[in-house]
Structures are given as C-alpha cells and as structure tokens.
Amino acid sequence: MASAESLAQFDGEGVRLAALARFFRHHPECPVLDFWQWDRERNPDRFETKTRPATDGSTSEVPR
C-alpha cells in the first residue's frame, strides 16, 4: 500500500504539470514549442544572438 506522502507526490502539481507538458510536447497536430523553437518558427521579431569572447577566454552568446 502506498503512503500518503507517496500519493501526494504522485498527484502533486509538479507531476501534473510535467505530464501536461509531455502531452503537448508530443501532440502531433499542435505541439508546444520551447522558447528557441518558437523564436525560430513563429516569432516575427526573432531574438538573434552573436558569439563574443568572454573575459575569461571562453565564448558566450549574447543578444545583438
């Protein structure tokens, strides 16, 4: 038998939201896009990035 804590976790908001996101992510007719997919496919004013050297010698992406 499951404990009350296990049931509360199983039926908790986080689990339900994750299941909802999973459902829509894999929905064949209208999947929910992540930010970058949405930006690339739907945003008329795209968020563009360019690479620039960081102060420690690595590179990072920053908005133009």
Stockholm file with secondary structure:
# STOCKHOLM 1.0

chainA/1-64         MASAESLAQFDGEGVRLAALARFFRHHPECPVLDFWQWDRERNPDRFETKTRPATDGSTSEVPR
#=GR chainA/1-64 SS CCCHHHHHHHTSHHHHHHHHHHHHHTCSSSCCCCHHHHHHHTCSSCCCEEEEECTTSCEEEEEC
#=GC SS_cons        CCCHHHHHHHTSHHHHHHHHHHHHHTCSSSCCCCHHHHHHHTCSSCCCEEEEECTTSCEEEEEC
//
